[in-house]
């Protein structure tokens, strides 16, 4: 065996929390182990045990047996372990050290003392295998989150480890990139390697034939065995299972969170007159009101390189808009312009009817709550309380009001139950919790519109459904970027698809689900939910029900979701 855990337990000294308790795992050549479970269940801690970050970098009390390559992890240095174990982190920004793709891929082999010819050979082999040769020579600072993740993966493979640990590989990747990564990983396993993959989106890993599944919840193993047994026993509302499995286990499904899906033209967030959405895909706010965001012939990019061009797009004041597209297509670039993180190369951007250049920074900060894809870009204070108070305090809010909105924001983001959370360092939170904290920071500013870049990456299904319900009801409008097409279909009123430097689709979820051509042209993931919507759901309003509701439909009969 390459990996052997027997009754492994971990308690962090910084918090005193028992994060793993009595976990067993055995992984050998040819094994692809899937580890799943709710956020905060101990999955990332498990990976830290295997790559030596615990106990060498994180202070923790470890009991039980933890062996890699036939030797106890505690007896090996991180450098020694790096020749056996390669790790792809959940956040690629934390492991990219090179300023260019070339220097990043050469970094590890150079530290092993390999010859230049061997390094060049390995890099050429890996870039072809992973499909990133076109990124060679690019500055890593200019890459999208998904592109960074593929570069980080190549940096792992170039070291030729015996086992690869992958934390949430699908969170930041489009369909084509995730297929390249998982096919390369499957090939690595088939050639005698081994892999441990942490992932909430179980359905999308199943086609790569995991040999075993470990389900962790509250730090304990609740299931260890084959895929068939896991699909029959996994909690249906905690991880993303195939839609067919939800149909088979429909009797176990809970009520859809938040009750019936609210029509975008009614409810407490909708202004009088509702939201208009014309057949051409142009969105407006309440009748007669200016749209929140209006792109007019806009080109956006970095330096002289345009990422998007000819953008004419209107986003309304009372809309839930999802942005889909490939890695590097310009999704983040499009919405960064809303808060002047970059200026248009051509054209103009208007906010609430006025040119954005005329809006002050404090004004934009209370109009838009912008949440970065990488939590590290937003977290810099010593405590969670300081983080939440930073923005409101700079706007001159009184301390009592700051405390009140901070507590409300933490409660909305399901973080209020964390022990002494206000006085904790943000770095002691899990990656998924850090993402939710950055949303809480935005909510604490009471913006009229939230802009979220991959808000649900690192979140389990239960957490995603609960906190997205809170987010969608907290502000006038929400625009969110995601690679999770099921989230887009069930949480948005409208979906915008970006591809090839242009906006190539702008439609309701139901309209988009039935347009098979755009899914293939734009490289979008056709999940089992997409197929179910296409085959069985007819809803003139274009609103898709929650999957728990949809799964209760008779699968062989077309149904109409009631208003």
N, C-alpha and C positions, 0 to 999 in steps of 0.2 A: 504494500500500500504506500501511496505517496503521502496521504493525509490520514491521520488517525486521531480522533478525539474520543476520549472516554470520560464520561461524567464531568465534562469541562464546565466550570463556573467562573464568572467574572464579576467583581465588585470594584467600581471606580472609586479611588481614594478621594478625588476632588469633590464628589457629591455623596459618597457613601451608598450609592444605589447598587443593588444587585441586578445586573443587566442580563446575565446568562446564568442558568441553573441546571446542571446535570445533563448537558447536551452530548450526544454521541453522533459521530460522523466518520465514515470510512470511504475514501475516494482513491481509486487506483487507476492505472493506465486504461484508457478507453471509456472512462466514466465521465458523464456530464450530469452533475448534480444541480438541481434547481432548488433554491432556497427561497421560500415565500412567507408571507405573513404581514400583519399590520405594521404601520410605521411605529418606530420605537420598540419593536419586539425583540431586538437584539441581533438583527441580521448583519448590520455593518460592524458591530462588535465581534461577531463571529469571524468576519474577514480579517479584522485586525489581529485576532488570535493567530490566524493561519499565516499572515505575512510578517509577523514579528513586531508589528507596531505596539501590540500588547505582548510582553511587558516592557519593551525597549524604549518606546516613545510615550506611551500613555501609562501613567501611574495607576496600577490596578492590582488587586489581590486575585491571583489565579489559582484555582484548585482543580484537581483532576489531571488527566494526561493529555498533553497537546504535542503531537509529534509530526514533523514534516521531513520527508526524505529519510525516514528511519531514525531520526534524532530528535530529541526534545527541542522545541522552539527556544526555550529559555537558555539552552546551551549554544545557540547559534547567533551570530551577529546578524544585523539586518543586511549587511553586505553579503554574507554567506547565504542567507535565505534568498536573496535576489537572484541567485543563479538557479534556484529551484522553483521559486514562486514569483509570478508576475501579476501585478494588480492594476486593473483599470478602475479608477475611482469614479464615484458618482458625479463629482464635480471635476471636469478635466482641467479647469484653471489651477487646481491645487497640485497638479503633477507636471504641467508643462513648464520647463525651465529654459528652453532655447528660444532665442529671439526670432529664428526662422525655422521652418519645417526641417530643413537639412540639418541644422545644428541640434535640434531636438532629437532627431532619430540617431544622430551620431553620439549623443551624450553618454548613454549607457554603455555601448561597446567600447568607447574610448576609456571609460573608467575601469573596464575589464582588461585594458592593455592590449586590445586586439590591433592587428596591423591595419593600415589604411585600406589595403586591397580587400581584406576580409570585411571591414566595415562597409565599404562601398558595395560589396557583393550582397551582404545581408540587407542593406537598405533597398537595393534594387529588387531583391526577392520579395521583401515585405510590402513595399509600395505597390507592386503589381498585385500581390495577393489581396491586399485590403482595398485597392482601387483608389489610391490617393496620389498617383504619380503627377497628376495635374496640379497638385498643391505644392510641389517641390519649388523652393525658391521664395515662397510666399512668407511674409511676416506673420508670426503666430498671433500677434495683436489684431490683425485684420480678419482673422477667421471667425466664422460663426461658431456657436456653441457645439453644434453637431460636427462641424469640420474639425474642431479641436478634439472632440472625443475620438474621431477616427485616427487622428495623428497620435493621440495618446495610446490608442490600441496598437498602432504600428510600432510605437516605442516599446511596448511590452513584448510583442512578438520578436522584435529584432534581438532581444536578449536570449531567445531560445530557452525559455523555462520549461520545467516538467509539468507544471500545473499553472493555469491562468484563473485568477479570481476576477470576476466582473460584477460591479455594483450598479444595478439599474441601467443596463446597456441600451434600452429602448427609449429612455426618458427624453433624450434630446435629439433623436435621430429620425429622419424621414424613412419612408419605406425602403428605398434603394440602399441607403447607407446601412440601415439595420440589417437588411438581408446580406449585404457584403460582410458586415461584422460577424453575424451569427454563422454564415457559411464558412468564413475563415476559421471561426472557433470550432465548428463541427469538423472541419478538415483537420485541424490541429489535434482534436481528440481521436479522430479515426486513424491518424498516423502514429498513435501511441501516447499522446499527451493526455491530460485530464483538465477538467474545468469545473468551477463552482460558480454558478450564476445566481445572483440575487435579483429578483424581478417580481413586481406586483402584477404585471400584465401577463398572466399565465398563458392565456390563449395563444399569444404570439410567439411563445417559446416552444410550445408543444410540437410544432412541425419540425423542430430540430432534434427531436427524440431524446429528451432527457432520460437517463437510465434510472434516476431515483429522485425523490422529492422529499425535502425536509421543510416542515411547516412550523414556524416559530411564532409564539404569541406570549407576551409577558415574560420573555426570556426563557421559555420552556418549550421543549419539543412536543407538539400536539399531534404530529404525524410524521412518520418516516417509513417510506416504502415506495412502491411503484406508482406510475401516473394514474392508472385505472383506479386504484384505491383512493388516491388523492382526490380525483374528480368526484368520486362518490361520497366523500366525507368532508371536504373543505367547506368552511362556512361560506355560504353563497354571497353574503353581503360584504365580505372582508377583502377578497382579492378578485381580480377580474378574470372570471372563468368564461369559457366559450358559451356563446348564446344558446347553443344546443343543450349544454349542460343545465343552464337556467331553465329551459323549457322542461327538461326531464325532471327537474327538482322544483317545479313551480310552487308546489304546496309548501315549501320551506321558505319562500321569498317573503321578506318583510314588506310593509307598506312602503311605497315610494316616498322618499324624504320630501318634506315640505308640502305634501298633499298634491292635488292636481296641478299640472303645469299652468301657470297664469299666462293668458294672452297678453302680448306686449302692448295692446291698446287699452288695457285696463289695469286696475290694481294701484296700490299706494305710490308706486314710483312713476306712474304715467301721468303726464300733464294733461289738462283738459284738451280735448281734440284728438288725443292719441298720436300714434306715429304712423306716418304714411310711408309706404314702400311700393314704388311704382314698378311696372313690369320690366322696365329697363334696368332695374337694380339700383336706382338712385334712391338713397334713404334721406329722410328729412326728420326734423323734430316735430313737435306739435304744430298743427296747421298754422302757418303764418310766421313761425319762429325760425331764426337762423339755425343751421346745423351746428353741431359742436365742432366738427372738423371738416374742412373743405380743401381738398388738394386740387389745384388748378394747373394742369400741364406741368406737373412737378417731375424733376429729375433729382435723385438722391444718390449719394455715394461718398467715397472717401478719397481725398486728394482730387485728382482729375478722373478717377475711375468711377463711372456711374454704375450703381447696382440696380437701380430702378429708373425707368424713363417713361415719360408720357402718362403719368399717373393722374387720372381724373376720378376722384373718389370722394363721396360725401358720407360722413358718419353722423348719425342723428344723436339728439340729446337724450332720448329715451329708448336706447337699443342695447341689445346684447349681441355683440359682433365677434365671431371667431375668425382668426386669420390662419389659414392653412398654406402649406407649401414645402418644397424641398429645403434641405439645409443649404444656406447660402443664397436662397432665392430673394432675400431682402425683407422678410417679415419684420424682424426687429428694426431694421433700417427705416421701414415705413413709419412705425410708431414712435421712434426716437425723435422724428421731426416734430411731433406734437408738443414736445417739451424743450425744443431747441437744443437737443444734444448734438444735432448737426443741422446745418443750414442747406436749403435747396441749392443745387447747382443751377437749376433753371426752374421757372414757375414760382408760384406763391402758395403758401399755406395760410388759411384763415381759421380763426378760432372764434366761435360765437359771432360770426359775421364780420370780424375785424382782422386785418393782417396780423399774423403772429408777431411780426417785428415790432408792433406797437404795444405788445403786452409785456408787462414787467415780470420779473422772475417770481416775486411773491404771488402775483395774480395767477400765473400759470400753475404754481404749486398748490393753490387752493382749487383750481379748476381740474387739474389732472393729478391723480395719485399714480405715480409710475413705479412699477415693481420690476427690477432687473431679473434676468434669467439666473444670474449668479449672485447668491445672497452676500457673498464676500464684498461685492461692490457697494453694499448699503450698510453693512454692520461694522462699526468702528468704535463704539463706546464701551465702557468697562462693564456696564450692567444692562439688562433688558429694560429696566426703568429709565435709565439715561437715554437709551435708544429711542424709546417712545416719546420722551419729553423733548428731544432735541429740536424737531421741527416746530411744534407748537410754541416752544419757549422762544424761538427766533422770531415768531410772529407776534410775540408779546402777550400770549395768553396767560391768565392767572393760574397759579399753582393748583388751586382746587379744580379748575376746569381741566387742566392737564391730567391730573390723577383720574378724574372721571372718564375722560375719553380713552385713556390708556387702559383702564380696566375693561371698558366696553370692547375695545379692539382686541384685547387678549381673549376675552370671552367669545367673541365672534370667530376667532381663529383657533378655538379649542385648545388654548394654551393656559387657560386660567387654572387648570388642575395640576400643573407642574409645581412641585414643592418649591416655595420661596422664589418663584420665577422672577419677580421684579429685581431681586438682588443677585441673580445668577448672571454669569458671563454668557453672552449669546453663543460663545464657542462651545459651551457645555451642552447645548441642544443638538439633537440629531440634525442631519442635513434637511430632512423633510420639515422638521420643526423650525429650522432657520428660515426656510422658504415662507412658512406661514407667518413667522415673525415679521418678515419684510412686508407682507401684505398688511399686517396689523399696523406697521409704521405708516403706511399710506392711509389706512382708514383713520388713524388718529389725527390726520390733517383735515378730515371732513371734506374730501374732494367731491366734486359733482360727478366726475368720471374716473373710473379706475382703468389703468392700462397695465395688463399683466402679461409677462413673458414667461411661458411655460409654468403656469402657477401650480400645476398638480404633479410635476415631476418629483419623485421621491415620496408620494403619498399613496397609501393603500386606498382601495375602493371605498371603504366605509368613511375614511377621513375626507376623501375627495368629495363624496356626495354631500356630506354635512357642511364642509366649509365652503364649497361652491354655492350651496343654497344661501349661506350667510352673505357671501360676496355679492351675488346677483341681486340681493334685496337691499344692499347697504347704500347704494348710490344710484343716481339718475341713470347712468349708463355704464356698461362694462365692455371694453375691447380686450380680447385676450388671444395671444398667440399660443398654439398648441400643435403637437404631433399626434395627440390622442383624438382620432376622428370621432370616436364614440362620444367623448366629452363635447366636442363641437356640435354634433348632431342633436344631443339631448339638452344642452345648456344654452345654445345660441338661438336668436331669432333669425339670424342672417349669417351666412358664411362667405367670406372673401378668400379667393384662392390666388396666390401669387406664384408666378412661374416665368422663367425666361426674361426677368426684368420687367414684367408687366402684370397687371391685374387681369387674370384670364377667366375668372368666374366670380359672380356676385349673385347669390340666390338664397332662397329659404333652405333650411335643412332637408325638407322632403324633396324639393326640386333637385337639389344637388345629389341626394342619395340615389335618385332615379336616373341620373345622367352618367351612365357607365363610361362614356367617352372621356369626360373630364378627369375621372379617377385614374384612368390609364395614362392620359397625356401629362397630367401633373404629378404622377408618381405618388398618389395617395393610397393609403392602406385600406383595402376592402375587407373589413372585419366581418365576422359572422352576423353582427348587428346590422351592418350596412346591407348585407344580403337579405336579412329578414325584413328590413324596412322596404327594400325594393320589391320583395315578393309578396308581402302580406299586408302592408299598411297603406290605406288610402285615407288621407286627411286633407281636405281642401284648404285648411288654414296653413298648411306647411309646417306645423308644429309637431315635433316628434316626442312621444311619451318617454318617460323613464324606462330603461330596459326591464326593470322589475314588473312594470305594468305590461309592457309589450310581451314579455315571456309568458304571460298568462293567456295570451291569445291562442286559439287552436292553430297549431303550426301549418296545417294543410288547408286553411280556409282564409281567404282575404277578409280582413276586418276593417271596420271604421272606428277610429278612436273617438269616443263621444266628446262633445264640446263641454 
